[in-house]
């Protein structure tokens, strides 16, 4: 028993020695939340890579539902996120944590929510969907139920008195349904947003929203917990400076992430390498 105990202690000591250099090399741990949307994943991975590869922090990224993401920043369980859709989509979430978070401003403008159809579909307005509900199989293909876009879409169904059912799913199931419809030259309507790689891959159009239920053009902002500026001023400064040149630059990284065998983190490192001046500016250099 004694020998077994000594062996256990020795192994523990060895483990401590082998992990100590890695722990010493890190300036600290940063926790970022995001929603499994392509735009959110691309932005979060780039911030993670800059913090780890260029600044020496250990970064944990946590994929959660939109409501949980906002709550986690509000409670301080995570340090921040770079995917707040404002002023409309995430307005309710922001109101629930007002005074507990800090908005560091937009990382890009040109963001839009809506319903999209392939360009060969002859319907141009949400108001005209009922007249063609059979061609759409009586469905609007949605994403995850916690998304702001889905809450607005539920309201749009009511506002327009639609007889189509809003289907819950995910970003992946939505694009899969879209791909299948286009492959078979069928009509389909999906909940959509820009920037998104699907607009680069397929010829799509947004349906007109005469009631304005789904909102106007938005921006994507960085939100951090209260106290981050004091606790981690260097991390706070990076998040404050982080911004894409435009929506197209974000969409470019999103497209990289859609390539066969793509790795988000490796693509983030590629972005850092190809945009050194921009990344240095984020770090205040």
N, C-alpha and C positions, 0 to 999 in steps of 0.2 A: 504493500500500500504506500509506504514511504517513498520507494523508488518511483512508483507511478506518479505520486504527487510532485516529486522533484522534476520528473520528465515533463509533466504538464506545465510547471512553472518555467522551466527552461524554454519550452516551445513558445510560451507566452512572451517571454523576454525577447526571444529571437524575432517573433512577429513584431513586437514593438520597435525593435531596432531597424527592421526592414521597412516599416511603414513611416518611421519618424522623418526621414528626409522629405517624403512627399508632403507630409503635413507641414513641415517647416517651410517648404517652398510656396505653400499657398498663403495668400494674404487674408484669406477668410472665405466663407461660403456665402454664395448669393443664391437666392431662390426666386425663380421667375415662373409665373403661371401663364398658361395660354390655352386657347381653344383649338381643337384639331381642325382648323381651317387652313387652307394652303397659304394664305397671306400671313396669318398669325404664326404658323410654323416657320415660314421663311424668315420673318423679322426676328423671331425669338432665337432661332439658331444662329443668326449672324451676331446678335448681341452676345449670346453665350460664347461664341468662338472668339470674339474680340476680348471679352473678359478673361477667358482662359488662356488663349494663345498669346495675347499681347500684354495683358495686365497682371497675370499671375493669380487670378481668383479661381476657386472651385465653384462651378455653377450647376445647380440642379434645376431642370426644367420640368414643370408639372402640367400635363395635359388634363384639363378639367372642363366641366360645363361652364357656360358663360356666367351664370349666377354664382357658382362656386368660386370662379376666378375673381370676380369683384369682391365677394365676401372675404376671400383669403387676403386680398390687399388691404381691405378695410380693417381686418382684425390684426394685421401685421404678421400673419402666418407665412406670407411670402413678401418679398421686397418690392415687387412691382410686376408690371406687364406692359407690353408694347402693342396692344391690340384693342384699344377702346374705340368703338365706332360712335362718333358724336357729330351733331348734337341730338340725333333722334334715336338711333337704334338701341343704344345702351343708356338712354336717359333715365329710365326707371331704376336701373342698377346703380347709376351714379347718385341719384337722389337718396338711395338707401344708405350710402356710405359717406355722404357729404360731411366734411369736417374731420374725416378719418383718413382721407387720402389727399394726394397732391397731384394736380394735372400739370405735366411738364410740356404740354403742347403737342402739336401734330408731328407725326413722322412722315405723313404724306397727305395730300389732298386728293381730289379726283375720285373719291370713293363713292360708290353708288349701290343702292339696293333696288331690286325689282323682280319682275317675272320675265323670263326670257323664253323665246321659241326659236327653232331653226328658221332661217330666213325664207325657206320655201313655204312656210306656213302663211296663209293669206290673211290671218287675223292680225290686227295691229293694236288693239286696245283690250284692256282687261274687261271693259264694259261689254265687249262683244263675245265673251267666252261662252256664255250660256247657249247662244245660237249654234255653237259648234261643239257642245259638250260630248257628243257621241264620238267625234273624231279624236278627242283627247281621252277617250275611254273613261270619261267622267272623273278624271284625276288631275290634281296639281301635285307634281313631285317635289316634296320638301326635303328639309335637312333635319338636324337634331332638334328635338322639341324645346330645348332650353334656349335656343338661339333667338336673339332679338328679331331677326328676319322672320322667324316663324310666328312670333307674337304679332308682328305687323301684318303678316300674311293672313292670320286668323281674322284680324280686323278687316282686311280687304275683302275676304269672303263674305263677311257680314255687310260691309258698306255697299258692295256691288250686288248683294243678293244672289250670290253664285250658287249654282246647283252642282258644282264639282266638289269633290272631297279633297281636302288638303292632306296629303300623305306624309307621315313622319318617317325619317330615315337618318341619313348622314350626308356629309359632303360627298363621300365616296359612292354611296348608293345613288345619289342624285346624278352624278356625272356618268355612272354606269348606265342608268336608265336613259339618259340623254344620248349616249354613244350608241346604245342599242336601237333607239328610235331613228337616229340619223342613218345608221347602217341599213335599216329596213325602210327608209323613206316614209316614216310614220310621223304623225303629229304628236307633239309632246310640249307641255309647258312646265317649266321648272322654276323654283325659287332661286334667284341668282344674285351675284354681287360682283363688283369690279373694285380693285383689280383681281382677275382670276385667269388662270391659264386656258380655261375652256374657250374664252373669246379669241384667243390666238389660234387654237386648234380647229375650231369650227366656225362657220358663218352663221352667227346668231344675231338676234335683235331683241331689244327690250320692248315689252308691250307698253303702250301709253297708259298712264295712271291719272286720268283726268280729275279724280277726287284727291289726289296727292296723299293717299293713305300710306304709301310706302316711303314717303319722304323725298327730299331733294338731295343734291350732292352733299356728301359728308366728308369728314376727315378722320383719320385714324391717329389716336393720341397715345402718349405714354402716361401711365398712372403709377405712382409709387406710394408706398406707405408713409405715414407721418413719421418723422424722426430719421429717415434714411440719410438726409443731408448731414446730420450730426454724427450718425453711426458709421457711415461709409461715404465720406465726401467724394472720393474718387469714383465710386460706382455711381453715385448720384449725378456727378458731372457728365459721365459718359451717357447715361440715360437721358439727361437733359439735352445733350448735343446730338444724340442719335436721330437721324432723319435721312430718308431717301431723297435723291435729287428730284425724282418725280415718281408717279405711280408706275410708269413704264419700267423703271429700274427695279422696283419690287417685283413686277410681273416677270421680268427676266429671270430673277432668281427662282421664282415659282416654277417657271418653265424648266429650268435646270433640274428641279426636284421631281419633275414628271418623267424624266428620261429613264429608260430601262436600267435597273440596278442602281439608281441614284441614291446617294447618302446625303441627307440634309446638312450634316455637320461638315462633311468634306466639301460640299458646295459653298458653305459659309466661309470656309478657309480659302476656297478659290476666289470668292468675292473680295476677301481681305487682300489677297495677293494682287488682284487686278485693279484694286481701287485704293492704293496705299495712301494717297493724299487725303482722300475723303475720310478714311478710317483714322488717320492721324488727327484730322480736325475734330472728329468725335472725341478723341482722347485729349484734346486741348494742346496738341503739339504743333 
